[in-house]
Amino acid sequence: MPSQYSSYDHRSVGRELDLFCSDELVGAGLPMWLPDGAIVRDTLARWIVDLERSHGDQHVCSPPIAKRALYEISGHWDHYADGMWPPMRMGDEEYVLRPMNCPHHILLFRHQRRSYRELPLRFAELGTMFRNELSGAIGGLSRVRCMTLNDAHAFCTPEQVAAEISGALAMIEAAYADLGLGSHRYRLSCRGDGDKYVADDALWARATSVLRDVLADSGVEYFEADDEAAFYGPKIDVQLAGAHGREETVSTIQVDLLLPERFDLTYLDANDERQRPVIVHRSVISTLERMVAHLVDRHGPALPPWLAPRQVVVLPVSAAHDADADGLAARLRAAFLRVEVDRDGTLGARIAAHRAAVPWLAVVGEREAAGNTVAVRARDGRQFAVDQGAFVGAASNIVAAHGHDLGV
């Protein structure tokens, strides 16, 4: 496993940074986000929505609950019931908290007639889901019972499937670069023995062949593993090592030939004849909970600047420089940066308190006030003096570009 993942554990770092907490009155596996954690979570959510929309996804919103009958049709009730929360009776019907977003997106696809001209049609959502994780498996943010999944479903023609998978692989690589996630492995997750998988050999062979061909064409290294597929089809899983080298699936791409059959999905081709679409399931960053866990496992308190709860802390040397520090902070906030002014304690103590977690410390004293400059202490140890306007512009640009180095 990559050694850089063993230095931090998000459960301890998260407590130190006040990112999240739990309470027995809420329940195990149901973490609550504290203000700084909510900043990281919400920034991540806005970023992935923008990324997906830039790739042609249409974001939707659907309820986290549905009738049990929906999951009987999808097959989740037969193949995944142990992982679902118990049904709730309302009148004569049973409702279930959803464990997946895909059945809702399928209903959105079939609520009107579709033409081949619309395809590929991609529905994406940050959808809340619930899973009945065993008490011994839950912990921190990486495995929870209520989660928000970054999820998308591309409804496409058979001829478009390979391009959808290739596009998803490219999006994952671009996302990992923004997030500063280095080493990861690709796994082709195949069917195993047993009745937890849909019994259709021809379906499995077709879907697995498509994934294997795209992986080969893309040139990425991968390994195959049996008994790791979804119950309805094979998938490409991106494996990341978290704290102490424990490896988990984060991103995933799945080819689904089964659910279009179960829900009788069709589109009209160029001859106005009904055809069956293929669904490509895709999650770029998994759940927001699991991705934050991996980011903290990887980076510790030093999250990428665009995700850091506080991007700049302004430090006046003394009370005489408070007004100048407040002026710089106002300029930084106007550039949409997250800023704090810290006046409490000696300058050395304040620098030490923020050095690990804050990307840039901006010291303002007599010399800086007179010259309209700022003494910057970057988190990587660099120190330099720079014009305040240049600092504001450079910090704003690197955050907007989801970058990692100030470069001034």
Secondary structure, DSSP 4 states (H G I P E B T S, - for coil): --GGGSS--HHHHHHHTT-EE--TTT-TT--EE-HHHHHHHHHHHHHHHHHHHHTT-EE----SEEEHHHHHHHSHHHHSGGGSPPPEEETTEEEEE-S-SHHHHHHHHHTS--BGGG-SEEEEEEEEEE----TTT-BTTTB-SEEEEEEEEEEE-GGGHHHHHHHHHHHHHHHHHHHT----EEEEE---SSTTS---HHHHHHHHHHHHHHHHHHT--EEEETT-SBTTB-EEEEEEE-GGG-EEEEEEEEEESSHHHHTT--EE-TTS-EE--EEEEEESS-BHHHHHHHHHHHHTT---TTT-S-SEEEEESSGGGHHHHHHHHHHHHHTT--EEE--SS-HHHHHHHHTTT-SEEEEE-HHHHHHTEEEEEETTS-EEEEEHHHHHHHHHHHHHTT-S----
